[in-house]
């Protein structure tokens, strides 16, 4: 990936590079290779929430994204809006937000063919006020979503960044194949992720300086420097220097408190947070003890465990799941009724 980046740069010295292998790949071959990697990432990250097909019967069985978001937006109305930053390419958070009926701004405006417009992060949603009183009420189920490394539904068309969610069914079939089957169809896939996503290469930081990532990372830095900020870190191992540097700079904010959820008590992340705590005593870590981890590795202090067991329960998540089950029962009843009617009609013929 890094070779492809260097080779495509202006005045590149790529032609003078000698590879260890017997054959030197051309720039065209490298670009094709990167395109295939991007296609593979696109297909592997085109995930669907299980709730879309079979709703859970209890909150503990619900997808962790549903539990996490439902509890996150149920905070007290006197607290500021939640700002969710993710490095993932998938759209699981978007799917969960829409299932729960949570309104969100993700940096795009429009519905049919959304266009990137970071000014939406300065907006909010309120109920309309009474004409006689002129007061408005804040809509509680709302948050801001930032995808720092891009997303599988971002596309560049005509020089503009657009957002359109793909059909996830094809990718589900792709992930069920073995390695040979996946390789056989990669060349037939089209991929736009490479142009609008930050792939795992050594030039990550350089990409964060370009739009739209420059604005997203600046927003991340601004949010962490705000007064009375609580930073919850889930599923991040501090392996991206460009992200870690922003977090470390934010620790200079005297009113910032950071909680890192790490399932492995032997992880290097634990030592890192201890050093942070020694400096400012405002960094904390939630992890399992070594005895429990050895018995049941990666069961506690995971995203799933935190969403279901650590965050406080909320009633409206129960109500939502009950409604989803009721909807599925109605659909099944209507489908059965339609099938029975069609069968009777065929019998009469």
C-alpha positions as CSV (number, residue, x, y, z in Angstrom):
1,X,0.0,0.0,0.0
2,X,2.8,2.4,0.9
3,X,4.6,1.6,-2.4
4,X,1.4,2.4,-4.3
5,X,1.1,5.7,-2.5
6,X,4.7,6.6,-3.2
7,X,4.5,5.6,-6.8
8,X,1.4,7.7,-7.4
9,X,2.9,10.8,-5.9
10,X,4.3,13.7,-8.1
11,X,8.0,13.3,-9.0
12,X,8.0,9.9,-7.3
13,X,11.3,8.0,-7.1
14,X,9.4,4.7,-7.5
15,X,11.2,3.7,-10.7
16,X,14.4,3.6,-8.7
17,X,13.1,1.1,-6.1
18,X,14.4,-2.5,-6.4
19,X,12.2,-5.2,-4.8
20,X,13.5,-8.2,-3.0
21,X,11.4,-10.5,-5.1
22,X,12.6,-11.5,-8.6
23,X,9.8,-9.5,-10.3
24,X,9.3,-5.7,-9.8
25,X,5.5,-4.8,-9.7
26,X,4.4,-1.9,-11.9
27,X,2.5,1.0,-10.6
28,X,-0.6,-0.3,-12.5
29,X,-0.3,-3.7,-10.7
30,X,0.1,-2.0,-7.3
31,X,-3.0,0.1,-8.0
32,X,-5.0,-2.9,-9.0
33,X,-3.8,-4.7,-5.9
34,X,-4.9,-1.8,-3.6
35,X,-8.3,-1.7,-5.4
36,X,-8.8,-5.3,-4.6
37,X,-7.9,-4.8,-1.0
38,X,-10.4,-1.9,-0.8
39,X,-13.0,-4.1,-2.4
40,X,-12.3,-6.8,0.2
41,X,-12.6,-4.4,3.0
42,X,-15.8,-3.0,1.6
43,X,-17.3,-6.5,1.4
44,X,-16.0,-7.7,4.8
45,X,-17.3,-4.6,6.6
46,X,-20.8,-4.6,5.0
47,X,-22.3,-6.0,8.1
48,X,-25.9,-6.2,9.1
49,X,-27.4,-6.1,12.6
50,X,-29.1,-9.4,13.6
51,X,-32.1,-7.3,14.8
52,X,-33.1,-6.6,11.2
53,X,-34.2,-10.3,10.8
54,X,-34.9,-11.7,14.2
55,X,-35.5,-9.2,17.1
56,X,-34.2,-10.1,20.5
57,X,-36.6,-11.2,23.2
58,X,-34.8,-9.4,26.1
59,X,-32.5,-6.4,26.3
60,X,-29.5,-8.6,27.2
61,X,-30.0,-10.5,23.9
62,X,-30.2,-7.4,21.8
63,X,-27.3,-6.4,19.6
64,X,-24.7,-4.4,21.7
65,X,-25.0,-1.5,19.3
66,X,-28.7,-1.2,20.2
67,X,-28.1,-1.4,23.9
68,X,-25.2,1.0,23.8
69,X,-27.0,3.7,21.8
70,X,-30.3,3.4,23.7
71,X,-28.6,3.9,27.0
72,X,-26.3,6.6,25.7
73,X,-29.0,8.9,24.6
74,X,-31.1,8.2,27.7
75,X,-28.7,10.4,29.8
76,X,-30.1,13.3,31.8
77,X,-31.5,16.2,29.7
78,X,-29.2,18.6,31.5
79,X,-26.1,17.0,30.0
80,X,-24.7,18.0,26.6
81,X,-25.2,16.1,23.4
82,X,-23.4,12.8,22.9
83,X,-20.7,12.8,20.3
84,X,-19.8,9.4,18.9
85,X,-16.5,9.0,17.1
86,X,-15.7,5.7,15.4
87,X,-12.8,4.3,13.3
88,X,-14.9,1.5,11.8
89,X,-15.9,1.4,8.2
90,X,-19.2,-0.5,8.8
91,X,-22.6,1.0,9.1
92,X,-23.8,-0.9,12.2
93,X,-24.1,2.3,14.3
94,X,-26.2,3.9,11.5
95,X,-28.4,0.8,11.3
96,X,-28.9,0.7,15.1
97,X,-29.7,4.5,15.2
98,X,-32.4,4.1,12.6
99,X,-33.9,1.0,14.2
100,X,-34.1,2.8,17.5
101,X,-35.5,6.0,15.9
102,X,-32.6,8.1,17.1
103,X,-32.0,11.2,15.1
104,X,-28.3,11.9,14.2
105,X,-26.1,14.2,12.2
106,X,-23.2,12.5,10.5
107,X,-21.7,15.4,8.5
108,X,-24.0,14.9,5.5
109,X,-27.1,16.8,4.3
110,X,-29.9,15.4,2.2
111,X,-31.6,12.0,2.0
112,X,-31.7,10.7,-1.6
113,X,-28.2,11.6,-2.4
114,X,-26.6,13.0,0.7
115,X,-23.7,15.5,0.3
116,X,-20.9,16.1,2.8
117,X,-21.6,19.3,4.7
118,X,-19.8,19.6,8.1
119,X,-21.9,22.6,9.1
120,X,-24.6,20.2,10.2
121,X,-22.5,19.4,13.3
122,X,-23.4,22.9,14.5
123,X,-27.1,22.1,14.4
124,X,-29.5,20.5,16.9
125,X,-33.1,19.2,17.0
126,X,-35.9,20.6,19.1
127,X,-39.7,20.2,19.3
128,X,-41.6,23.2,17.9
129,X,-42.7,25.6,20.6
130,X,-46.2,26.7,21.4
131,X,-47.3,29.8,19.5
132,X,-48.5,31.5,22.6
133,X,-45.4,30.7,24.7
134,X,-42.6,30.6,22.1
135,X,-40.7,27.9,24.0
136,X,-39.1,24.9,22.4
137,X,-38.1,21.5,23.9
138,X,-35.0,19.6,23.1
139,X,-35.5,16.3,21.2
140,X,-33.8,13.8,23.6
141,X,-33.0,10.9,21.1
142,X,-30.3,12.6,19.2
143,X,-26.5,12.5,18.8
144,X,-23.6,13.5,16.5
145,X,-21.8,10.7,14.6
146,X,-18.2,11.1,13.2
147,X,-16.6,8.4,11.1
148,X,-12.9,9.4,11.4
149,X,-11.6,6.8,8.9
150,X,-14.4,6.9,6.4
151,X,-17.3,4.5,5.7
152,X,-18.4,1.9,3.2
153,X,-21.3,4.0,2.1
154,X,-19.2,7.1,1.3
155,X,-18.5,7.7,-2.4
156,X,-16.8,10.4,-4.5
157,X,-18.8,11.4,-7.5
158,X,-18.1,14.4,-9.7
159,X,-15.6,15.7,-7.2
160,X,-18.1,15.7,-4.3
161,X,-18.3,13.4,-1.3
162,X,-21.7,11.6,-1.2
163,X,-23.3,9.1,1.1
164,X,-25.5,6.3,-0.1
165,X,-26.0,3.1,1.8
166,X,-25.3,-0.1,-0.2
167,X,-27.3,-3.3,-0.5
168,X,-25.7,-5.5,2.2
169,X,-27.2,-8.8,0.9
170,X,-24.5,-9.3,-1.7
171,X,-21.7,-8.9,0.8
172,X,-23.4,-11.4,3.1
173,X,-23.1,-14.0,0.4
174,X,-19.5,-12.9,-0.2
175,X,-18.4,-13.4,3.4
176,X,-19.8,-16.9,3.4
177,X,-17.3,-18.0,0.7
178,X,-13.9,-19.5,1.3
179,X,-10.7,-17.6,0.5
180,X,-10.6,-19.0,-3.1
181,X,-14.2,-18.1,-3.7
182,X,-13.7,-14.5,-2.5
183,X,-10.6,-14.0,-4.6
184,X,-12.4,-15.2,-7.7
185,X,-15.0,-12.4,-7.5
186,X,-12.9,-9.6,-6.1
187,X,-11.8,-8.5,-9.6
188,X,-15.5,-8.0,-10.6
189,X,-16.3,-5.6,-7.8
190,X,-16.2,-1.9,-8.0
191,X,-14.9,0.0,-5.1
192,X,-14.9,3.6,-4.0
193,X,-13.6,3.1,-0.5
194,X,-10.0,3.7,-1.5
195,X,-10.6,7.3,-2.4
196,X,-12.6,8.3,0.6
197,X,-11.4,5.9,3.4
198,X,-8.2,5.9,5.4
199,X,-6.8,2.4,4.8
200,X,-4.2,0.8,7.2
201,X,-1.1,2.2,5.7
202,X,1.9,4.1,7.0
203,X,0.6,7.3,5.4
204,X,-2.5,7.5,7.6
205,X,-1.5,10.8,9.1
206,X,-1.1,12.4,5.7
207,X,-4.6,11.4,4.7
208,X,-6.0,13.0,7.9
209,X,-4.8,16.3,6.6
210,X,-7.1,16.1,3.5
211,X,-10.9,16.7,3.4
212,X,-13.2,15.4,4.7
213,X,-10.9,13.8,7.3
214,X,-9.2,17.1,8.3
215,X,-12.5,18.5,9.5
216,X,-13.5,15.3,11.3
217,X,-10.3,15.1,13.2
218,X,-10.4,18.8,14.0
219,X,-13.9,18.2,15.4
220,X,-12.5,15.3,17.5
221,X,-9.9,17.6,18.9
222,X,-12.3,20.5,19.6
223,X,-14.8,18.2,21.4
224,X,-12.0,16.8,23.7
225,X,-10.9,20.3,24.6
226,X,-14.4,21.4,25.7
227,X,-15.0,21.9,29.4
228,X,-16.5,19.1,31.5
229,X,-15.8,16.4,28.9
230,X,-16.0,12.7,29.6
231,X,-14.2,10.5,27.1
232,X,-15.2,6.8,26.9
233,X,-12.9,4.6,24.9
234,X,-14.2,1.3,23.7
235,X,-12.5,-1.1,21.3
236,X,-9.4,1.1,20.7
237,X,-5.9,-0.2,21.5
238,X,-4.1,3.2,20.9
239,X,-2.4,1.8,17.8
240,X,-3.1,4.7,15.6
241,X,-0.6,7.5,16.4
242,X,-2.7,10.2,14.7
243,X,-5.6,9.4,17.0
244,X,-3.5,8.8,20.1
245,X,-1.8,12.1,19.8
246,X,-5.1,13.9,19.9
247,X,-6.2,12.0,23.0
248,X,-2.9,12.7,24.7
249,X,-3.1,16.4,23.9
250,X,-6.7,16.4,25.3
251,X,-5.4,15.2,28.7
252,X,-4.1,18.7,29.1
253,X,-7.7,19.7,29.4
254,X,-8.0,20.0,33.3
255,X,-11.7,19.1,33.2
256,X,-11.5,16.0,30.9
257,X,-12.0,12.6,32.4
258,X,-11.2,9.4,30.4
259,X,-12.4,5.9,31.0
260,X,-10.8,3.1,28.8
261,X,-12.6,-0.2,28.6
262,X,-10.0,-3.0,28.0
263,X,-10.9,-6.7,28.2
264,X,-7.3,-7.9,28.4
265,X,-5.6,-7.1,31.8
266,X,-2.2,-8.0,30.2
267,X,-2.6,-5.5,27.4
268,X,-0.1,-2.7,26.8
269,X,-3.1,-0.4,27.0
270,X,-3.3,-1.0,30.7
271,X,0.3,0.3,31.2
272,X,-0.4,3.3,29.0
273,X,-3.4,4.4,31.0
274,X,-1.6,3.9,34.3
275,X,1.1,6.3,33.0
276,X,-1.6,8.8,32.0
277,X,-3.1,8.5,35.5
278,X,0.2,9.2,37.1
279,X,0.4,12.4,35.2
280,X,-3.1,13.8,35.8
281,X,-5.1,11.3,37.8
282,X,-8.0,11.7,35.4
283,X,-7.5,8.6,33.3
284,X,-9.1,5.3,34.4
285,X,-9.3,1.8,33.0
286,X,-12.0,-0.8,33.4
287,X,-10.7,-4.4,32.9
288,X,-11.1,-7.9,34.2
289,X,-8.7,-9.3,36.7
290,X,-6.1,-11.8,35.5
291,X,-7.8,-14.9,37.1
292,X,-11.1,-14.2,35.5
293,X,-9.5,-13.4,32.2
294,X,-7.6,-16.7,32.2
295,X,-10.8,-18.6,32.9
296,X,-13.0,-16.8,30.4
297,X,-10.9,-14.7,28.0
298,X,-12.5,-11.6,26.4
299,X,-15.9,-12.1,28.1
300,X,-15.7,-9.1,30.5
301,X,-14.9,-5.4,29.7
302,X,-15.8,-5.9,26.0
303,X,-18.1,-3.6,24.0
304,X,-20.9,-6.2,24.4
305,X,-20.4,-6.6,28.1
306,X,-20.1,-2.8,28.7
307,X,-23.3,-2.1,26.7
308,X,-25.3,-4.8,28.3
309,X,-24.0,-5.1,31.9
310,X,-22.2,-1.9,32.9
311,X,-24.4,0.8,31.4
312,X,-27.7,1.3,33.3
313,X,-30.8,-0.2,31.9
314,X,-33.5,2.0,30.3
315,X,-37.2,1.2,30.0
316,X,-37.6,2.4,26.4
317,X,-35.2,-0.3,25.1
318,X,-37.6,-2.9,26.5
319,X,-40.5,-1.1,24.9
320,X,-38.6,-1.0,21.6
321,X,-37.8,-4.7,21.6
322,X,-41.4,-5.5,22.4
323,X,-42.7,-3.4,19.6
324,X,-40.2,-5.0,17.1
325,X,-41.4,-8.5,18.1
326,X,-45.0,-7.4,17.6
327,X,-44.2,-6.1,14.2
328,X,-42.6,-9.4,13.2
329,X,-45.6,-11.3,14.5
330,X,-47.9,-9.2,12.4
331,X,-45.7,-9.7,9.3
332,X,-45.6,-13.4,9.8
333,X,-49.4,-13.6,10.3
334,X,-50.0,-11.5,7.1
335,X,-47.6,-13.7,5.2
336,X,-49.3,-16.9,6.4
337,X,-52.7,-15.5,5.5
338,X,-51.5,-14.5,2.0
339,X,-50.0,-17.9,1.4
340,X,-53.2,-19.6,2.6
341,X,-55.3,-17.4,0.3
342,X,-53.1,-18.1,-2.7
343,X,-53.3,-21.9,-2.0
344,X,-57.1,-21.7,-1.8
345,X,-57.2,-19.9,-5.1
346,X,-55.0,-22.5,-6.8
347,X,-57.2,-25.3,-5.4
348,X,-60.4,-23.7,-6.9
349,X,-58.7,-23.5,-10.3
